[in-house]
Amino acid sequence: MANILTSASVADNFKDCSQFFYMQAAPVGIRGTNLKRICQRYTDKMRYATLYDGSGHIPLYSAYIFNKSDGKKRMDTPWMYEPQLVSDDEGGNMKALPLSDKNPPLIEDSQAILEDYTDAVEYGRGPLNPDLHQAQPDDKSSTYTLTNVVPLITDFLDMSWNPYLDIIRRRLNNFCYGKSFMVTGVTGSRATIQRHNRERIVIPKHLWLAYCCPRFDRNSPYEVRFMFPSYGGYALNEQTGHNVMEVPLKTLESFLKKQAGMETELAIFYKGCVSENPFKKRRREVTSALV
């Protein structure tokens, strides 16, 4: 059974890690080139799911379950790569990047490496599944793979996006009672990070996030309550004008559709994330107990 999981972690679908999507349904309508669907594994456990653009060497989105946390970062984890993008014969777990300056060509051909960021001094490595949205040490460590990272303007990352991620962390910590299904992604651009006169990594134009929390505190303050069960945000990956715009899920989906120039359907969560009725659920439980 373990071999089946290992060989299927990069596949044509997310069957092996569908638990990270609301109602086990992946987003619909997000497009890219040379797409790879990765079930991200660390220490033999599935941690989250990533739709990876093999041509641009960036994730288009990562889907994960938010875990209530204190927001602390894990500082002692080495950066890793995804061996399954290198070869079907590789194991299913992400591995630490080689310490030498010479990476095996198959790694460099299939994904980004640390050297791609070395001379791109205005960009930082921005994780789509951030460690501050995870609680357990191994879950935090699993976010330090370059298949979960996109190049972000350092000022934008430090001054806008990271503070926004902390706002989301505190909001879900305090007001989400059940699971929070998260999807964080990018919109593309024609700009790239180059190394040795080769286009290596697509630089995202926007970064966006959406959450789905079907079971939430219905007595929360109004300024928070209207942001449940789902809400989203997006921002421009630029030196200036990069404030995060928080918007309803439908508005975010319309924005992403317009950015992609799409006429077909685009949906981040199945049926837009349906709110659970706790009273109806309680009645069902009472009825079942009486039978």
C-alpha positions as CSV (number, residue, x, y, z in Angstrom):
1,M,0.0,0.0,0.0
2,A,2.9,2.4,0.8
3,N,4.3,2.0,-2.7
4,I,0.9,2.9,-4.2
5,L,0.8,6.1,-2.2
6,T,4.3,7.0,-3.1
7,S,3.9,6.6,-6.8
8,A,0.6,8.4,-6.9
9,S,1.7,11.5,-5.0
10,V,2.3,13.4,-8.3
11,A,-0.5,12.4,-10.5
12,D,-3.3,13.6,-12.8
13,N,-5.7,14.2,-9.8
14,F,-5.6,14.8,-6.1
15,K,-7.3,11.5,-5.1
16,D,-4.6,10.7,-2.5
17,C,-4.9,14.0,-0.7
18,S,-8.5,15.1,-1.4
19,Q,-8.9,15.6,2.4
20,F,-7.3,19.0,2.1
21,F,-10.2,20.3,-0.1
22,Y,-13.6,21.3,1.0
23,M,-16.0,18.4,0.2
24,Q,-12.9,16.7,-1.3
25,A,-13.3,18.9,-4.4
26,A,-10.3,20.7,-5.9
27,P,-10.8,24.2,-7.3
28,V,-12.2,24.4,-10.8
29,G,-10.9,26.6,-13.7
30,I,-7.4,27.4,-12.6
31,R,-5.2,27.0,-15.6
32,G,-1.4,26.7,-16.3
33,T,1.1,24.9,-18.4
34,N,2.6,21.5,-17.7
35,L,0.5,21.1,-14.6
36,K,1.6,18.7,-11.8
37,R,-0.8,17.8,-9.0
38,I,1.4,17.1,-5.9
39,C,0.3,15.5,-2.7
40,Q,3.0,17.1,-0.5
41,R,4.4,14.4,1.9
42,Y,6.8,14.9,4.8
43,T,7.9,12.1,7.1
44,D,5.5,9.6,5.4
45,K,2.4,11.7,6.0
46,M,0.3,13.8,3.6
47,R,0.5,17.5,4.6
48,Y,-1.2,19.5,1.9
49,A,-1.9,19.6,-1.9
50,T,-0.3,21.8,-4.5
51,L,-1.1,22.5,-8.2
52,Y,2.3,23.1,-9.7
53,D,3.2,24.8,-13.0
54,G,6.1,22.8,-14.2
55,S,7.0,25.3,-17.0
56,G,7.0,28.4,-14.7
57,H,8.5,26.5,-11.8
58,I,6.0,27.9,-9.3
59,P,2.9,26.6,-7.5
60,L,-0.4,28.0,-8.8
61,Y,-2.0,27.2,-5.5
62,S,-1.6,25.2,-2.3
63,A,-4.6,23.8,-0.5
64,Y,-4.3,23.0,3.2
65,I,-6.2,22.8,6.5
66,F,-5.6,25.6,8.9
67,N,-4.5,24.5,12.3
68,K,-4.9,26.9,15.3
69,S,-1.5,28.2,16.2
70,D,0.5,30.8,18.1
71,G,1.9,32.1,14.8
72,K,5.5,31.2,15.6
73,K,7.9,30.3,12.7
74,R,10.0,27.1,12.6
75,M,13.5,28.3,12.1
76,D,15.6,25.1,11.9
77,T,14.2,23.4,8.8
78,P,16.3,23.1,5.7
79,W,14.8,24.0,2.3
80,M,13.5,21.0,0.4
81,Y,12.6,19.9,-3.1
82,E,10.0,17.5,-4.5
83,P,11.8,14.3,-5.6
84,Q,8.7,13.0,-7.4
85,L,9.0,15.8,-10.0
86,V,12.5,14.6,-10.7
87,S,11.7,10.9,-11.3
88,D,8.9,8.4,-10.8
89,D,11.4,6.2,-9.1
90,E,12.0,8.6,-6.3
91,G,10.3,8.3,-2.9
92,G,7.2,10.1,-1.9
93,N,8.7,12.4,0.8
94,M,10.2,15.8,0.1
95,K,13.9,15.9,0.6
96,A,16.5,18.5,1.7
97,L,18.2,20.3,-1.2
98,P,21.9,19.3,-1.6
99,L,24.3,21.5,0.3
100,S,26.7,21.9,-2.6
101,D,26.4,24.6,-5.3
102,K,25.9,21.9,-7.9
103,N,22.3,20.6,-7.9
104,P,21.7,17.5,-10.1
105,P,20.4,18.7,-13.4
106,L,17.2,16.7,-13.0
107,I,16.2,18.8,-9.9
108,E,17.0,22.1,-11.6
109,D,15.0,21.1,-14.8
110,S,11.9,20.1,-12.9
111,Q,11.6,22.8,-10.2
112,A,13.0,26.0,-8.6
113,I,16.2,25.7,-6.6
114,L,17.8,28.1,-4.0
115,E,20.3,29.5,-6.5
116,D,17.4,30.9,-8.6
117,Y,16.7,33.4,-5.7
118,T,20.4,34.2,-4.9
119,D,20.8,37.2,-7.3
120,A,17.1,38.2,-7.2
121,V,17.7,40.4,-4.2
122,E,14.4,42.3,-4.3
123,Y,12.4,39.0,-4.0
124,G,11.8,36.8,-1.0
125,R,10.5,33.3,-0.9
126,G,6.8,33.5,-0.1
127,P,5.1,30.2,1.0
128,L,1.6,29.6,-0.1
129,N,0.9,27.3,2.8
130,P,2.6,29.4,5.5
131,D,4.1,27.8,8.6
132,L,2.2,30.3,10.9
133,H,-1.0,28.6,9.8
134,Q,0.2,25.3,11.1
135,A,0.6,24.1,14.7
136,Q,2.7,20.9,14.8
137,P,6.4,21.0,14.2
138,D,6.3,18.5,11.3
139,D,3.4,20.4,9.6
140,K,5.4,23.6,9.9
141,S,8.5,21.9,8.5
142,S,6.6,20.6,5.5
143,T,6.0,24.2,4.3
144,Y,9.7,24.7,3.6
145,T,9.7,23.2,0.1
146,L,10.3,25.3,-3.0
147,T,7.2,23.7,-4.6
148,N,5.2,25.7,-2.0
149,V,7.1,29.0,-2.6
150,V,6.7,31.9,-5.1
151,P,8.9,35.0,-5.5
152,L,7.4,38.0,-3.8
153,I,8.7,41.6,-3.5
154,T,10.3,41.7,-0.1
155,D,8.5,44.8,1.0
156,F,5.1,43.4,0.0
157,L,5.9,40.1,1.8
158,D,7.0,41.8,5.0
159,M,4.7,44.8,5.1
160,S,1.4,43.5,3.6
161,W,1.1,39.8,3.1
162,N,2.6,38.4,6.3
163,P,0.5,40.8,8.5
164,Y,-2.6,39.7,6.5
165,L,-1.8,36.0,7.1
166,D,-1.6,36.8,10.8
167,I,-5.0,38.6,10.7
168,I,-6.4,35.4,9.1
169,R,-4.7,33.3,11.8
170,R,-6.2,35.2,14.6
171,R,-9.7,35.4,13.0
172,L,-9.8,31.6,12.4
173,N,-8.3,30.9,15.9
174,N,-11.0,32.9,17.5
175,F,-14.2,32.3,15.4
176,C,-13.9,29.1,13.4
177,Y,-15.1,26.1,15.4
178,G,-14.5,23.4,12.8
179,K,-12.1,22.8,10.0
180,S,-10.9,25.8,7.9
181,F,-10.1,24.7,4.3
182,M,-7.6,27.1,2.8
183,V,-6.5,27.8,-0.8
184,T,-3.7,30.3,-1.5
185,G,-2.6,31.0,-5.0
186,V,-1.2,33.4,-7.6
187,T,-2.0,35.0,-10.9
188,G,0.7,34.9,-13.5
189,S,2.6,37.5,-15.4
190,R,5.2,37.6,-18.2
191,A,8.0,38.7,-15.8
192,T,10.5,36.0,-14.8
193,I,13.5,35.6,-12.6
194,Q,16.4,34.7,-14.9
195,R,19.7,32.9,-14.1
196,H,22.5,32.3,-16.6
197,N,20.3,33.9,-19.3
198,R,17.6,31.3,-18.7
199,E,14.1,32.1,-17.6
200,R,13.7,30.2,-14.4
201,I,10.7,31.3,-12.3
202,V,7.5,33.2,-13.2
203,I,7.0,36.2,-11.0
204,P,3.3,36.3,-9.8
205,K,1.3,39.4,-10.5
206,H,-1.0,38.9,-7.6
207,L,-1.2,36.7,-4.5
208,W,-4.6,35.6,-3.2
209,L,-6.1,33.6,-0.4
210,A,-9.5,32.1,0.4
211,Y,-10.9,30.2,3.4
212,C,-13.9,28.1,4.0
213,C,-15.1,27.5,7.6
214,P,-18.6,25.9,7.5
215,R,-18.9,25.8,11.3
216,F,-18.2,29.2,12.9
217,D,-19.2,31.4,15.9
218,R,-22.6,32.8,15.0
219,N,-22.4,35.2,17.9
220,S,-19.2,36.8,16.8
221,P,-19.1,40.6,16.3
222,Y,-20.8,41.7,13.1
223,E,-17.5,43.1,11.6
224,V,-16.3,39.5,11.7
225,R,-19.4,37.5,11.2
226,F,-20.1,38.6,7.7
227,M,-16.7,37.1,6.7
228,F,-18.0,33.6,7.4
229,P,-18.3,30.9,6.2
230,S,-16.0,32.0,3.4
231,Y,-14.0,35.1,2.5
232,G,-10.9,36.0,0.5
233,G,-8.2,38.5,-0.2
234,Y,-5.8,39.5,-2.9
235,A,-2.9,41.9,-3.4
236,L,-0.5,43.2,-6.1
237,N,3.0,41.8,-5.9
238,E,4.7,45.2,-6.4
239,Q,7.0,47.6,-4.5
240,T,4.1,50.1,-4.0
241,G,0.3,49.8,-4.0
242,H,0.3,46.3,-2.5
243,N,-2.3,46.6,0.2
244,V,-4.4,43.5,0.6
245,M,-8.1,43.8,-0.5
246,E,-10.4,41.6,1.5
247,V,-13.5,40.6,-0.6
248,P,-16.3,38.0,-0.6
249,L,-15.5,34.7,-2.2
250,K,-17.6,35.4,-5.3
251,T,-15.8,38.7,-5.8
252,L,-12.4,37.0,-5.6
253,E,-13.5,34.3,-8.1
254,S,-14.7,37.0,-10.5
255,F,-11.4,38.9,-10.1
256,L,-9.3,35.7,-10.8
257,K,-11.5,34.9,-13.8
258,K,-11.0,38.4,-15.2
259,Q,-7.2,38.2,-14.6
260,A,-7.0,34.9,-16.5
261,G,-9.2,36.2,-19.4
262,M,-11.5,33.2,-18.9
263,E,-15.1,32.7,-20.0
264,T,-15.4,29.3,-18.4
265,E,-16.4,28.6,-14.8
266,L,-14.0,29.3,-11.9
267,A,-14.8,28.0,-8.4
268,I,-12.4,27.8,-5.5
269,F,-14.8,25.9,-3.1
270,Y,-17.5,23.4,-4.0
271,K,-20.8,25.3,-4.1
272,G,-19.1,28.3,-2.7
273,C,-18.6,26.8,0.8
274,V,-21.9,26.0,2.5
275,S,-22.5,27.1,6.1
276,E,-23.4,24.4,8.5
277,N,-26.6,24.9,10.6
278,P,-25.6,23.8,14.1
279,F,-29.2,23.7,15.3
280,K,-30.2,21.3,12.5
281,K,-27.2,19.1,13.2
282,R,-28.1,19.1,16.9
283,R,-31.7,18.0,16.1
284,R,-30.4,15.2,13.9
285,E,-28.2,14.0,16.8
286,V,-31.0,14.1,19.3
287,T,-33.3,12.3,16.9
288,S,-30.7,9.6,16.3
289,A,-30.3,9.1,20.1
290,L,-34.0,8.6,20.5
291,V,-34.3,5.9,17.8
